Amino acid sequence: MEKNTGSKSVYIGVDIGTGSTRAVAYDEDLNVQAIHYEEIETQTDQSGQAVQDPKKILKNVRKCLTKVAKQNAPVKAISFSAMLHSLVGLDDKGEPLTPLFTWADTRGREYADRLGDLIGDFHSRTGCVLHPMYPAAKLLWLKEEEPEKFRSVPLWGSIKSFVFMNLLDRFVEGRGVASASGLLNTEFDWDGEILSVLHLSPENLPTTMGAREKIDGDTDIPGLDKASVYPGGGDGMLAHLSTAGLVKDRISSTIGTSGALRVATTEPLLDREGKLWSYDLFPDRWICGGALNNGGLALDWFIDNFVNEDVREKGEVYAKIDRCVETIRPGSSGLIFAPFLTGERSPGWRPYMKGGFLGLTISHGRAEMARAIMEGVTYRLKGIEELLTPYLQDDITIRASGGYTRSNSWLQIQADVFDAKIEVPEVEESAARGAALVAMQGEGEIRELPEPLIGKVIRPEHEKVELYESLYRDQAEYYRFLADYYKKRV
């Protein structure tokens, strides 16, 4: 971390994530000057609830900004990244009337299907997929299940528009987050037909803005009173911007708690099956792809339940698992893992799916189970890549980010399953860095996106590529069986 001597401009990227909020200060050369983060809890239960306290998140945003601004004032500009698909009901003064419903809240499962019956061209209208994670489905669920509460709420927004309303006294939303709501059409208007079904109007929703449009408002946080503020975008799209840029021959792959595969395009990818999402980043750029519920979450579940507590406490658990996985051949000795511990998003979009091991025998141990989990998650990402293939160039490079980049075993598995080169950029806090890049472009500091340094490159191994082609077909057969089995039990 290079200390700013005061001669360089400072830009802050704020990332409001599912598990924490962080603010990162950068100088104009993108050297990190300061980082501060605050964690947030998610309240869950067996019904599918996954909610957070929006006031606590606002407090965390203020605290993070105050901490980094104090070390780097004056700040020239701020931009925001945030989790997608969040929803909160507000009164006219910006006070929350509901908890924050996160993307993981699936209580509106049946209403996603009903929304599809009511809006037959939902995917082509919005670029979104029929799934309970989207605010459009959540609003239909609330309208039908809690009608009095629904009617009493004058304003609906995301966590980011809630923060803007309280921090800047402006009820606005970046088009990136809005385009991932299922309420905004691909012409960048709140869709009249969808709002009619929900008994809402544009007056119930924030005003939308481009990622690099300056918000006309001032904050009371010391050191930030003269800073420009830009809406930014969603966390995934800004992570892509930061690590892979906007070129056509790169896919960004992220595995943290969840997982995703993304590509930048000049127009939305409205596939016939309606399984790819397309979210706006800039007027001429969309970030398209698919996301998994269960990425690193599946490995963390394994660690919490099957790894000795003394190893976990020493903090060596991930390195030890990586060493164990390296000793197991591809295919995990016949063990297949279905990574659906919290249902499925991409590529099949079956929220009722459940996880499991197939082929478990007394000869299998923790090393085989850990490798099967890595392979299972990677196979689902491969399924997303197959959906993207018609729109991709022949020779692609994968830019990887997220916690899994610390595992050479996992990266090698992905290189072999995808038969593609993987590059790992040396980027700290990719979503926050993407937000800072938006702020720098908004201020005219940069025009072209700077290329990040590449820390390591993983290349596919030919003999493993051929083996994984067969293993991938085996897991696909297992997936079809599970999909049929759980569909009958919904």
C-alpha positions as CSV (number, residue, x, y, z in Angstrom):
1,M,0.0,0.0,0.0
2,E,1.6,3.2,-1.2
3,K,0.9,6.3,1.0
4,N,-0.4,9.3,-0.8
5,T,1.8,12.3,-0.2
6,G,-1.0,14.7,-0.9
7,S,0.0,15.6,-4.5
8,K,-2.3,13.1,-6.1
9,S,-6.1,13.0,-6.4
10,V,-7.9,10.5,-4.2
11,Y,-10.9,8.4,-5.4
12,I,-13.0,6.2,-3.2
13,G,-14.8,3.0,-4.3
14,V,-17.5,1.8,-1.9
15,D,-18.7,-1.8,-2.2
16,I,-21.9,-2.7,-0.4
17,G,-21.7,-6.5,-0.5
18,T,-23.9,-9.2,1.0
19,G,-21.5,-10.0,3.8
20,S,-19.8,-6.6,4.4
21,T,-19.4,-3.0,3.3
22,R,-16.0,-1.7,2.4
23,A,-14.5,1.6,1.3
24,V,-11.2,1.7,-0.6
25,A,-9.3,4.9,-1.3
26,Y,-7.1,5.0,-4.4
27,D,-4.7,7.6,-5.8
28,E,-4.9,8.5,-9.5
29,D,-2.5,5.7,-10.3
30,L,-4.8,3.2,-8.6
31,N,-2.5,2.6,-5.7
32,V,-4.5,1.6,-2.6
33,Q,-4.3,4.3,0.1
34,A,-6.7,3.0,2.7
35,I,-9.3,0.3,3.3
36,H,-12.0,-0.1,5.9
37,Y,-14.8,-2.6,6.1
38,E,-17.7,-3.5,8.3
39,E,-19.6,-6.8,8.4
40,I,-23.3,-7.3,8.2
41,E,-25.5,-10.2,9.3
42,T,-28.2,-11.8,7.3
43,Q,-31.2,-13.2,9.1
44,T,-32.3,-16.5,7.5
45,D,-34.8,-19.2,8.3
46,Q,-36.3,-22.4,6.8
47,S,-39.0,-20.4,4.8
48,G,-36.3,-18.9,2.5
49,Q,-36.0,-15.6,4.3
50,A,-32.7,-13.8,3.9
51,V,-33.0,-10.2,5.1
52,Q,-30.7,-7.5,6.5
53,D,-31.0,-4.3,8.5
54,P,-30.8,-1.4,6.0
55,K,-30.1,1.1,8.8
56,K,-27.1,-1.0,9.9
57,I,-25.8,-1.0,6.4
58,L,-26.2,2.8,6.1
59,K,-24.3,3.1,9.4
60,N,-21.5,0.9,8.0
61,V,-21.3,3.0,4.8
62,R,-20.9,6.2,6.8
63,K,-18.3,4.6,9.1
64,C,-16.3,3.2,6.2
65,L,-16.3,6.5,4.3
66,T,-15.4,8.5,7.4
67,K,-12.4,6.2,8.2
68,V,-10.9,6.3,4.7
69,A,-11.7,10.0,4.1
70,K,-10.0,10.9,7.4
71,Q,-6.8,9.4,6.1
72,N,-7.0,10.9,2.6
73,A,-9.0,14.1,2.6
74,P,-9.7,15.9,0.4
75,V,-11.3,13.3,-1.8
76,K,-12.0,14.2,-5.4
77,A,-14.8,11.6,-6.2
78,I,-16.7,8.6,-4.9
79,S,-18.5,5.8,-6.7
80,F,-20.5,2.9,-5.5
81,S,-20.7,-0.8,-6.1
82,A,-23.5,-2.8,-4.5
83,M,-25.1,-6.2,-4.3
84,L,-27.7,-6.8,-7.0
85,H,-31.4,-7.7,-6.6
86,S,-31.9,-6.1,-3.1
87,L,-35.2,-4.5,-2.2
88,V,-36.4,-2.2,0.6
89,G,-39.6,-0.3,1.2
90,L,-39.3,3.3,2.3
91,D,-41.4,6.2,3.5
92,D,-41.2,9.6,1.9
93,K,-38.3,10.7,4.1
94,G,-36.2,7.6,3.4
95,E,-37.0,5.7,6.5
96,P,-37.2,1.9,6.0
97,L,-40.6,0.4,6.4
98,T,-39.4,-3.2,5.6
99,P,-36.2,-5.1,6.1
100,L,-33.8,-5.3,3.2
101,F,-34.7,-8.3,1.1
102,T,-31.4,-9.7,-0.3
103,W,-31.0,-11.7,-3.5
104,A,-30.9,-14.9,-1.4
105,D,-34.4,-14.4,-0.1
106,T,-36.5,-17.0,-2.0
107,R,-39.9,-16.7,-0.4
108,G,-41.4,-15.5,-3.7
109,R,-40.6,-18.8,-5.5
110,E,-44.1,-19.4,-6.8
111,Y,-44.6,-15.8,-7.8
112,A,-41.6,-15.8,-10.2
113,D,-43.5,-18.4,-12.2
114,R,-46.7,-16.4,-11.9
115,L,-44.9,-13.3,-13.1
116,G,-43.9,-15.3,-16.2
117,D,-47.6,-16.1,-16.8
118,L,-48.5,-12.5,-16.5
119,I,-45.6,-11.1,-18.5
120,G,-44.9,-13.6,-21.2
121,D,-42.0,-11.7,-22.7
122,F,-40.4,-10.9,-19.3
123,H,-36.9,-11.9,-20.4
124,S,-36.8,-10.1,-23.7
125,R,-38.3,-7.0,-22.0
126,T,-35.9,-6.8,-19.1
127,G,-32.8,-9.0,-19.8
128,C,-33.6,-10.7,-16.5
129,V,-34.5,-14.3,-15.8
130,L,-37.7,-15.5,-14.1
131,H,-36.4,-16.2,-10.6
132,P,-37.4,-15.3,-7.0
133,M,-34.1,-13.4,-6.5
134,Y,-35.4,-10.5,-8.6
135,P,-37.2,-7.6,-6.9
136,A,-40.0,-7.9,-9.5
137,A,-40.9,-11.3,-8.1
138,K,-40.5,-10.2,-4.5
139,L,-42.8,-7.3,-5.1
140,L,-45.5,-9.6,-6.6
141,W,-45.1,-11.9,-3.6
142,L,-45.4,-9.0,-1.1
143,K,-48.4,-7.6,-3.0
144,E,-50.3,-10.9,-2.8
145,E,-49.1,-12.2,0.6
146,E,-49.0,-8.9,2.6
147,P,-51.3,-6.6,0.7
148,E,-51.9,-4.0,3.5
149,K,-48.2,-3.7,4.1
150,F,-47.5,-3.4,0.4
151,R,-50.1,-0.6,-0.1
152,S,-48.6,1.4,2.9
153,V,-45.2,1.7,1.3
154,P,-44.8,4.8,-1.0
155,L,-41.3,4.1,-2.2
156,W,-39.4,1.0,-3.2
157,G,-35.6,0.9,-3.9
158,S,-32.4,-1.0,-3.5
159,I,-29.8,-0.8,-0.8
160,K,-27.9,1.7,-2.9
161,S,-30.9,4.0,-3.6
162,F,-31.7,3.9,0.1
163,V,-28.1,5.0,0.9
164,F,-28.2,7.8,-1.7
165,M,-31.5,9.1,-0.2
166,N,-30.0,9.2,3.3
167,L,-26.5,10.3,2.4
168,L,-27.2,12.8,-0.4
169,D,-31.0,13.5,0.0
170,R,-31.5,12.2,-3.6
171,F,-33.8,9.2,-4.4
172,V,-31.8,7.9,-7.4
173,E,-30.6,4.6,-8.7
174,G,-27.8,3.7,-11.1
175,R,-29.1,1.9,-14.2
176,G,-26.8,-1.0,-13.6
177,V,-28.6,-2.0,-10.3
178,A,-32.0,-1.0,-11.8
179,S,-31.5,-3.2,-14.8
180,A,-31.0,-6.2,-12.5
181,S,-34.4,-5.6,-10.8
182,G,-36.7,-7.1,-13.4
183,L,-38.5,-3.7,-13.4
184,L,-36.4,-1.8,-15.9
185,N,-36.7,-2.6,-19.6
186,T,-33.8,-2.7,-22.1
187,E,-34.7,0.8,-23.3
188,F,-33.8,2.0,-19.7
189,D,-37.4,2.9,-18.7
190,W,-39.3,1.5,-15.8
191,D,-41.5,-1.0,-17.6
192,G,-45.2,0.2,-17.6
193,E,-46.7,-3.3,-18.1
194,I,-44.7,-4.9,-15.3
195,L,-45.5,-2.0,-13.0
196,S,-49.2,-2.3,-13.9
197,V,-49.2,-5.9,-12.8
198,L,-47.6,-4.8,-9.5
199,H,-50.0,-1.9,-9.0
200,L,-47.0,0.5,-9.0
201,S,-45.9,3.5,-11.0
202,P,-42.5,5.2,-11.7
203,E,-43.3,7.6,-8.9
204,N,-42.9,4.7,-6.5
205,L,-39.3,4.1,-7.8
206,P,-36.1,6.0,-7.9
207,T,-34.9,8.1,-10.8
208,T,-32.4,6.2,-12.8
209,M,-29.0,7.6,-13.8
210,G,-26.0,6.4,-15.8
211,A,-23.0,5.0,-14.0
212,R,-20.9,8.0,-14.8
213,E,-23.5,10.7,-14.2
214,K,-22.8,13.0,-11.3
215,I,-25.4,12.9,-8.5
216,D,-26.4,16.4,-7.5
217,G,-26.2,16.2,-3.7
218,D,-23.8,16.8,-0.8
219,T,-22.8,14.6,2.1
220,D,-22.1,15.7,5.6
221,I,-19.1,13.3,6.1
222,P,-16.0,15.3,6.9
223,G,-13.5,15.5,4.0
224,L,-16.2,14.5,1.4
225,D,-18.1,17.8,1.1
226,K,-16.5,18.7,-2.2
227,A,-16.3,15.2,-3.6
228,S,-18.3,14.3,-6.7
229,V,-20.5,11.2,-6.2
230,Y,-21.3,8.8,-9.1
231,P,-23.9,5.9,-9.0
232,G,-21.5,3.3,-10.2
233,G,-23.0,-0.2,-10.7
234,G,-23.6,-3.7,-9.4
235,D,-20.8,-5.5,-7.7
236,G,-20.4,-8.2,-10.3
237,M,-20.4,-5.9,-13.3
238,L,-17.8,-3.6,-11.6
239,A,-15.6,-6.6,-10.7
240,H,-15.7,-7.5,-14.4
241,L,-14.8,-4.0,-15.4
242,S,-11.9,-4.0,-13.0
243,T,-10.4,-7.4,-13.9
244,A,-11.4,-8.2,-17.5
245,G,-12.2,-4.8,-19.0
246,L,-14.6,-4.5,-21.9
247,V,-12.9,-6.6,-24.6
248,K,-14.7,-9.4,-26.3
249,D,-12.2,-12.2,-25.9
250,R,-12.3,-12.4,-22.1
251,I,-14.7,-14.0,-19.6
252,S,-14.5,-13.0,-16.0
253,S,-14.9,-15.8,-13.5
254,T,-15.6,-15.2,-9.9
255,I,-16.0,-17.6,-7.0
256,G,-16.4,-16.2,-3.6
257,T,-19.4,-17.1,-1.5
258,S,-21.4,-17.5,-4.8
259,G,-20.0,-17.7,-8.3
260,A,-20.5,-16.1,-11.7
261,L,-19.3,-16.0,-15.3
262,R,-19.6,-12.8,-17.2
263,V,-18.8,-11.3,-20.6
264,A,-19.0,-7.7,-21.9
265,T,-21.2,-7.1,-24.9
266,T,-22.5,-4.1,-26.9
267,E,-26.1,-5.3,-26.6
268,P,-28.1,-7.5,-24.3
269,L,-28.0,-11.3,-24.9
270,L,-31.6,-12.3,-25.1
271,D,-31.2,-16.0,-25.6
272,R,-34.2,-18.1,-26.6
273,E,-34.2,-20.2,-23.4
274,G,-34.2,-17.0,-21.2
275,K,-31.3,-18.3,-19.1
276,L,-28.7,-15.6,-19.5
277,W,-29.1,-12.3,-17.8
278,S,-28.0,-8.9,-19.3
279,Y,-27.3,-5.9,-17.1
280,D,-26.4,-2.4,-18.2
281,L,-23.0,-1.0,-17.3
282,F,-22.6,1.9,-19.7
283,P,-24.9,3.1,-22.5
284,D,-23.0,1.0,-25.1
285,R,-21.9,-1.9,-22.8
286,W,-23.8,-4.7,-21.1
287,I,-22.4,-7.3,-18.7
288,C,-24.1,-10.7,-19.5
289,G,-23.8,-14.1,-18.0
290,G,-25.0,-16.3,-15.2
291,A,-24.5,-16.7,-11.5
292,L,-24.4,-19.6,-9.0
293,N,-25.9,-19.5,-5.5
294,N,-23.2,-22.0,-4.3
295,G,-19.6,-21.2,-5.0
296,G,-17.1,-21.0,-2.1
297,L,-20.1,-21.4,0.2
298,A,-20.1,-25.1,-0.6
299,L,-16.5,-25.5,0.4
300,D,-17.1,-23.5,3.6
301,W,-20.0,-25.8,4.5
302,F,-17.6,-28.7,4.1
303,I,-15.0,-27.1,6.3
304,D,-17.5,-26.2,9.0
305,N,-18.8,-29.7,9.2
306,F,-16.0,-32.0,8.3
307,V,-12.7,-30.3,9.2
308,N,-11.2,-30.4,12.7
309,E,-11.8,-27.3,14.7
310,D,-8.1,-27.0,15.7
311,V,-7.1,-26.7,12.0
312,R,-9.8,-24.1,11.4
313,E,-8.6,-22.0,14.3
314,K,-5.0,-22.0,13.0
315,G,-6.2,-20.4,9.8
316,E,-4.4,-22.9,7.7
317,V,-7.5,-24.8,6.5
318,Y,-7.6,-23.6,2.9
319,A,-4.0,-24.2,2.2
320,K,-4.2,-27.7,3.8
321,I,-7.3,-28.6,1.7
322,D,-5.5,-27.4,-1.4
323,R,-2.6,-29.7,-0.7
324,C,-4.9,-32.6,-0.1
325,V,-6.9,-31.9,-3.3
326,E,-3.6,-32.0,-5.3
327,T,-3.1,-35.6,-4.3
328,I,-6.5,-36.7,-5.8
329,R,-6.9,-37.5,-9.5
330,P,-9.6,-35.8,-11.6
331,G,-13.0,-37.3,-11.0
332,S,-12.4,-37.6,-7.2
333,S,-12.4,-41.4,-7.3
334,G,-15.9,-41.6,-8.8
335,L,-17.4,-39.0,-6.4
336,I,-19.8,-36.4,-7.8
337,F,-21.0,-33.4,-5.9
338,A,-24.2,-31.5,-6.7
339,P,-23.6,-27.9,-5.4
340,F,-27.2,-26.9,-4.6
341,L,-27.1,-26.3,-0.9
342,T,-29.2,-23.1,-1.3
343,G,-31.0,-24.0,-4.5
344,E,-29.9,-23.2,-8.0
345,R,-29.6,-20.0,-10.1
346,S,-27.7,-20.4,-13.3
347,P,-27.5,-22.3,-15.5
348,G,-30.8,-24.2,-14.9
349,W,-32.6,-21.7,-12.7
350,R,-34.3,-24.3,-10.5
351,P,-34.6,-22.8,-7.0
352,Y,-36.0,-26.0,-5.6
353,M,-32.8,-28.0,-6.3
354,K,-30.9,-29.6,-3.4
355,G,-27.3,-30.7,-3.1
356,G,-25.8,-34.1,-2.6
357,F,-22.9,-36.6,-3.2
358,L,-23.3,-39.4,-5.7
359,G,-21.1,-42.5,-5.5
360,L,-20.0,-42.0,-1.9
361,T,-18.3,-45.1,-0.5
362,I,-16.3,-46.1,2.6
363,S,-13.1,-45.5,0.7
364,H,-13.8,-41.8,0.2
365,G,-12.3,-39.3,2.5
366,R,-12.2,-35.6,3.0
367,A,-9.7,-35.0,0.2
368,E,-12.0,-36.7,-2.3
369,M,-15.0,-34.8,-1.0
370,A,-13.2,-31.4,-1.2
371,R,-12.1,-32.1,-4.8
372,A,-15.6,-33.2,-5.7
373,I,-16.9,-29.9,-4.4
374,M,-14.5,-27.9,-6.4
375,E,-15.3,-29.9,-9.5
376,G,-19.0,-29.7,-8.9
377,V,-19.0,-25.9,-8.7
378,T,-16.8,-25.7,-11.7
379,Y,-19.1,-27.9,-13.8
380,R,-22.0,-25.5,-13.1
381,L,-19.9,-22.6,-14.3
382,K,-19.1,-24.7,-17.4
383,G,-22.9,-24.9,-17.9
384,I,-23.0,-21.1,-18.0
385,E,-20.1,-21.0,-20.5
386,E,-22.1,-23.4,-22.8
387,L,-25.0,-20.9,-22.8
388,L,-22.5,-18.1,-23.6
389,T,-20.6,-20.0,-26.3
390,P,-22.8,-18.8,-29.3
391,Y,-21.8,-15.3,-28.4
392,L,-18.1,-15.8,-27.7
393,Q,-15.0,-15.7,-29.8
394,D,-13.3,-19.0,-30.4
395,D,-10.2,-18.3,-28.3
396,I,-11.1,-16.9,-25.0
397,T,-9.1,-16.1,-21.8
398,I,-10.6,-16.3,-18.4
399,R,-9.8,-13.6,-15.9
400,A,-10.4,-15.0,-12.4
401,S,-11.2,-13.2,-9.2
402,G,-12.5,-14.1,-5.7
403,G,-11.3,-16.3,-2.9
404,Y,-10.8,-19.3,-5.2
405,T,-7.8,-17.6,-6.8
406,R,-5.8,-18.6,-3.7
407,S,-6.3,-22.3,-4.7
408,N,-4.0,-23.4,-7.5
409,S,-5.9,-26.8,-7.4
410,W,-9.2,-25.1,-8.1
411,L,-7.8,-22.9,-10.8
412,Q,-6.2,-25.9,-12.5
413,I,-9.5,-27.8,-12.4
414,Q,-11.3,-24.9,-14.1
415,A,-8.5,-24.5,-16.7
416,D,-8.9,-28.3,-17.5
417,V,-12.7,-28.3,-17.5
418,F,-13.0,-25.2,-19.7
419,D,-9.9,-26.0,-21.8
420,A,-8.9,-22.4,-21.5
421,K,-6.1,-20.2,-20.1
422,I,-6.8,-18.6,-16.8
423,E,-5.2,-15.3,-15.8
424,V,-5.3,-14.0,-12.2
425,P,-5.0,-10.2,-12.0
426,E,-3.2,-8.6,-9.1
427,V,-6.3,-6.7,-8.1
428,E,-7.3,-5.9,-4.5
429,E,-11.0,-5.5,-3.9
430,S,-12.1,-5.8,-7.6
431,A,-15.6,-4.4,-7.2
432,A,-14.5,-1.4,-5.2
433,R,-11.7,-0.8,-7.7
434,G,-14.3,-1.0,-10.5
435,A,-16.3,1.7,-8.7
436,A,-13.2,3.9,-8.4
437,L,-12.6,3.5,-12.1
438,V,-16.1,4.8,-12.8
439,A,-15.4,7.8,-10.6
440,M,-12.1,8.5,-12.4
441,Q,-13.8,8.3,-15.8
442,G,-16.6,10.5,-14.6
443,E,-14.0,13.1,-13.5
444,G,-12.1,12.8,-16.8
445,E,-9.0,11.4,-14.9
446,I,-8.9,8.5,-17.4
447,R,-10.4,7.6,-20.7
448,E,-9.1,4.1,-21.3
449,L,-9.3,1.4,-18.7
450,P,-5.9,0.5,-17.3
451,E,-4.9,-3.1,-17.6
452,P,-4.2,-4.8,-14.3
453,L,-1.0,-6.7,-13.6
454,I,-1.4,-10.5,-14.1
455,G,-0.1,-12.3,-11.0
456,K,-0.3,-15.9,-12.4
457,V,-1.4,-17.8,-15.4
458,I,-2.9,-21.4,-15.4
459,R,-2.9,-23.4,-18.6
460,P,-5.0,-26.5,-19.3
461,E,-3.3,-29.9,-19.3
462,H,-4.3,-31.8,-22.4
463,E,-4.7,-35.3,-20.9
464,K,-6.9,-33.8,-18.1
465,V,-9.0,-31.9,-20.6
466,E,-10.0,-35.1,-22.4
467,L,-10.8,-36.8,-19.1
468,Y,-12.9,-33.9,-17.9
469,E,-15.0,-34.0,-21.1
470,S,-16.2,-37.4,-20.0
471,L,-16.6,-36.5,-16.4
472,Y,-18.6,-33.5,-17.3
473,R,-21.1,-35.6,-19.2
474,D,-21.4,-37.9,-16.1
475,Q,-22.3,-35.0,-13.8
476,A,-24.8,-33.7,-16.4
477,E,-26.6,-37.0,-16.3
478,Y,-26.7,-36.8,-12.4
479,Y,-28.0,-33.2,-12.7
480,R,-30.9,-34.3,-15.0
481,F,-31.8,-37.0,-12.5
482,L,-31.9,-34.5,-9.6
483,A,-33.8,-31.9,-11.6
484,D,-36.5,-34.4,-12.3
485,Y,-36.5,-35.8,-8.8
486,Y,-36.9,-32.5,-7.0
487,K,-39.4,-31.0,-9.5
488,K,-41.8,-33.8,-8.6
489,R,-41.5,-32.8,-5.0
490,V,-42.0,-29.1,-5.2
